[in-house]
Amino acid sequence: AEFAPGQRSQLRIVANTVAADAFLPELLADFLVLHPHTDIALEELPSPVIAQAIAEQAADIGIVADHADLRGLASYPFRQDRLVLALPPEHALSGRRTVSFADTLSFEFIGLPEESALQQHLERLAIRSGGPMRLRARAANFDAICRMVWRGAGLAVVPEESAQRHPQIRHGALSLTDDWATRHLSLVVREWALLPLPAQRLVAFLRQGEDGITGDR
């Protein structure tokens, strides 16, 4: 039936902020072009909530950071997520190669919306590091944030993948020395054998270029 003319299927993917914004748009677009009878609903959620949604079969595929509890789920390596500090031109921190998050909290930031999983995570980390973050503005996505940073509105913590898309930001971005700034993203499903065929195809597509399987956890 899945190969019958006009037969459509819909997949629900839940992903953390970085995966949903920095990695998935182009990948999902390419998959949709190759599979015209498959539709995709993408939702951004915090990694622990994603793991729960997959366990409860509320979504087909999840993409989570490595702090999520994946026990009882099948997981596969997806990408490495490295957060960096984006700087305006001639900022006081310019010229450094690395910086700790705590050392940035005296400056003003551009952040994501309040409901963003990553923004919530950063604000909690700021409090633990002596914060809070001093937010001058919130922008809808990393592209908008990088453009505002370049205009001098404030600092921002963004994925290295997003910074690479903005040459002005890329050359001045600083590595964060905090352990949490580098995370491994994983694809998670409840059980491979029970996935519908379109979901199996999508997992295989997203895994292209990645080596190995982490196995059931």
C-alpha positions as CSV (number, residue, x, y, z in Angstrom):
1,A,0.0,0.0,0.0
2,E,2.9,2.4,0.7
3,F,3.9,2.1,-3.0
4,A,0.4,2.6,-4.3
5,P,-0.1,5.8,-6.5
6,G,-1.3,8.7,-4.3
7,Q,-0.8,6.8,-1.0
8,R,0.7,9.3,1.5
9,S,2.4,8.8,4.8
10,Q,3.3,11.4,7.5
11,L,6.2,11.2,9.9
12,R,6.5,13.1,13.1
13,I,10.1,14.1,14.1
14,V,10.9,15.8,17.4
15,A,14.4,17.4,17.6
16,N,16.3,19.6,19.9
17,T,16.9,23.3,19.0
18,V,20.3,22.8,17.2
19,A,19.2,19.8,15.2
20,A,15.9,21.5,14.2
21,D,17.5,24.7,13.1
22,A,21.0,24.0,12.0
23,F,21.0,20.5,10.6
24,L,17.6,19.3,9.6
25,P,16.1,21.9,7.2
26,E,18.2,21.0,4.2
27,L,18.3,17.3,5.0
28,L,14.5,17.0,5.3
29,A,14.0,19.1,2.1
30,D,16.2,16.7,0.2
31,F,14.4,13.7,1.6
32,L,11.0,15.2,0.7
33,V,12.1,15.7,-2.9
34,L,13.2,12.1,-3.2
35,H,10.0,10.8,-1.5
36,P,7.0,12.9,-2.8
37,H,4.4,10.7,-1.0
38,T,5.9,11.2,2.5
39,D,5.1,14.3,4.6
40,I,7.0,15.4,7.7
41,A,5.9,17.2,10.8
42,L,9.0,18.6,12.7
43,E,8.7,19.9,16.3
44,E,11.4,21.3,18.6
45,L,11.5,20.0,22.1
46,P,14.1,19.6,24.9
47,S,16.1,16.4,24.7
48,P,14.7,14.7,27.8
49,V,11.1,15.4,26.6
50,I,12.0,13.9,23.2
51,A,13.3,10.7,24.7
52,Q,10.0,10.4,26.6
53,A,7.9,11.1,23.4
54,I,9.7,8.3,21.6
55,A,9.3,5.9,24.4
56,E,5.6,6.7,24.5
57,Q,5.3,6.4,20.7
58,A,4.1,10.0,20.4
59,A,6.7,10.5,17.6
60,D,8.4,8.4,15.0
61,I,12.0,9.7,15.2
62,G,13.8,11.9,17.7
63,I,17.1,13.8,17.7
64,V,18.6,14.4,21.1
65,A,21.7,15.6,22.8
66,D,23.7,13.1,24.8
67,H,22.4,14.2,28.2
68,A,19.0,12.6,27.5
69,D,18.2,9.2,29.1
70,L,18.0,6.8,26.2
71,R,17.5,3.6,28.1
72,G,15.2,1.2,26.3
73,L,15.5,3.1,23.0
74,A,17.6,2.3,19.8
75,S,20.0,5.2,19.1
76,Y,22.2,6.0,16.2
77,P,24.9,8.7,15.8
78,F,23.8,11.8,13.9
79,R,26.1,14.8,14.3
80,Q,28.4,16.6,16.7
81,D,26.9,19.8,18.1
82,R,29.5,22.4,19.1
83,L,28.3,25.7,20.6
84,V,30.5,28.8,20.0
85,L,30.3,32.4,21.1
86,A,29.5,34.9,18.3
87,L,31.0,38.3,18.7
88,P,30.2,41.8,17.2
89,P,33.2,43.5,15.4
90,E,35.8,44.9,17.7
91,H,34.2,43.5,20.8
92,A,36.1,43.5,24.1
93,L,36.6,39.7,23.8
94,S,37.9,39.9,20.2
95,G,41.3,38.5,19.7
96,R,40.8,35.6,22.2
97,R,40.6,32.0,20.9
98,T,38.5,30.6,23.8
99,V,36.3,31.8,26.6
100,S,34.3,30.3,29.4
101,F,30.5,31.0,29.5
102,A,30.9,32.5,33.0
103,D,33.3,35.1,31.6
104,T,30.7,36.3,29.1
105,L,27.9,37.0,31.5
106,S,28.8,40.6,32.2
107,F,28.0,41.4,28.5
108,E,24.6,41.6,26.8
109,F,23.2,38.8,24.6
110,I,20.9,38.2,21.8
111,G,18.9,35.0,22.5
112,L,16.3,32.7,21.1
113,P,12.6,32.9,22.1
114,E,11.6,31.9,25.6
115,E,10.1,28.6,24.5
116,S,13.3,27.5,22.8
117,A,14.7,24.4,24.4
118,L,18.3,25.6,23.9
119,Q,17.6,29.1,25.3
120,Q,16.0,27.6,28.4
121,H,19.1,25.4,28.8
122,L,21.5,28.3,28.4
123,E,19.6,30.4,30.9
124,R,19.7,27.6,33.5
125,L,23.5,27.3,32.9
126,A,23.9,31.0,33.3
127,I,22.3,31.0,36.7
128,R,24.7,28.1,37.8
129,S,27.6,30.1,36.4
130,G,26.7,33.4,38.2
131,G,24.2,34.8,35.7
132,P,21.6,35.5,34.7
133,M,22.0,36.2,31.0
134,R,21.4,39.9,30.1
135,L,19.2,39.6,27.0
136,R,18.8,42.7,24.9
137,A,16.6,40.9,22.3
138,R,15.3,37.6,21.2
139,A,15.3,36.5,17.6
140,A,13.4,33.6,15.9
141,N,16.4,31.6,14.7
142,F,20.2,31.4,14.6
143,D,20.4,33.2,11.2
144,A,18.6,36.2,12.6
145,I,20.7,36.1,15.7
146,C,24.0,36.1,13.8
147,R,22.9,39.1,11.7
148,M,22.0,41.0,14.8
149,V,25.3,40.2,16.4
150,W,27.2,41.4,13.4
151,R,25.4,44.7,13.7
152,G,26.7,45.1,17.2
153,A,23.6,44.3,19.2
154,G,25.2,41.8,21.6
155,L,26.9,38.4,22.0
156,A,25.2,35.1,21.2
157,V,25.8,31.4,21.8
158,V,25.2,29.6,18.5
159,P,26.0,26.3,16.9
160,E,29.3,26.3,15.0
161,E,27.3,25.0,12.0
162,S,25.3,28.3,12.1
163,A,28.3,30.5,12.6
164,Q,30.0,28.9,9.6
165,R,27.2,30.2,7.3
166,H,28.1,33.8,8.2
167,P,31.7,34.6,7.2
168,Q,31.8,37.8,9.3
169,I,30.8,35.8,12.4
170,R,32.8,32.6,11.6
171,H,36.2,34.3,11.7
172,G,35.7,35.9,15.1
173,A,33.7,33.2,16.9
174,L,35.2,31.9,20.1
175,S,35.3,28.3,21.3
176,L,33.6,27.9,24.7
177,T,35.7,26.0,27.2
178,D,32.7,24.5,29.1
179,D,32.2,20.8,28.8
180,W,28.6,21.2,27.8
181,A,29.5,23.2,24.8
182,T,30.3,20.1,22.8
183,R,27.6,17.5,22.6
184,H,26.9,14.5,20.4
185,L,23.5,14.3,18.8
186,S,21.8,11.0,18.3
187,L,18.8,9.7,16.3
188,V,16.5,7.7,18.5
189,V,13.6,5.4,17.8
190,R,11.6,3.1,20.0
191,E,12.3,-0.1,18.0
192,W,13.7,-0.3,14.5
193,A,11.7,-3.3,13.4
194,L,8.4,-1.6,14.4
195,L,9.1,1.6,12.4
196,P,6.9,2.1,9.3
197,L,8.9,1.8,6.1
198,P,9.0,5.5,5.4
199,A,10.5,6.1,8.9
200,Q,13.1,3.5,8.2
201,R,14.0,5.2,5.0
202,L,14.3,8.6,6.7
203,V,16.5,7.2,9.5
204,A,18.8,5.6,6.9
205,F,18.9,8.9,4.9
206,L,19.8,11.0,7.9
207,R,22.5,8.5,8.9
208,Q,24.4,8.9,5.6
209,G,28.0,9.9,6.3
210,E,27.9,8.7,9.9
211,D,29.7,5.5,11.0
212,G,28.3,2.8,13.1
213,I,25.4,2.3,15.4
214,T,25.5,3.0,19.1
215,G,23.0,0.2,19.7
216,D,20.1,-0.1,22.1
217,R,20.5,1.8,25.4
